[in-house]
């Protein structure tokens, strides 16, 4: 959710400063955080205070935890923060807030501990959490679309996730690789992606004409979109900063976003600079940091507008 990521990254205001400073002074005396990353630790402390004290009511706690974990992951990678330091700091702050009577959830979580190639697992997870939005875009379009349309971005998003799924399946799950202990959670996530992609997207309406079949060998489909995507992708990346990093379910979840690693040819792998604006640049910095393709951030805003309009009619 765009709002959550914006708030995760917002400056810490005076309302929380005294509490945060007192917590951090204790942790600093124990050597459990790095001074050069003080602002990041202050934001993390503020985010945990809001969540555990139930002061953030804009989403359920499961979604909040998921977005918070992703924010921590991307921030740690972006600023090259030692994972041991941030894990100990997180757990110490979490325990301190709980001991003062706050709710106990969102314990520290490390994607790298559970998954091979975590950044792409996050990408696939966010795709299937956003499956309803992708489906609604793809199912309504049949005529040719402009390469910068929501439809073509959604199609390229699906194409990219299919490539990631296949590459990861071949590397970690093909043959007897799935029986290797360190691969099991990765393979479980790939199985979940396969089920949701096939059931709730590919098999809906005429969408099977517009995106690849996971059971086939086709790498991508460009139904209704220009065949040559290289120019569009290059335009999207110009002025960008560095990238942030290289089961069966009965119904799909709700959520936002994704992040691509380097070399993936992603539509969302950089941060647009303010002196070289591109489409949807009002959300691009937050999107690139947190893993939300700008077109999905825009879709989210449109959804909220329509939802409010329907409620008022």
Helices and strands as residue ranges (DSSP letters): H 2-9, H 14-29, G 35-37, H 38-52, H 61-78, H 83-99, H 111-114, H 118-129, H 131-139, H 150-172, G 177-179, G 181-183, H 184-197, I 198-202, G 207-209, H 230-237, H 284-290, H 294-311
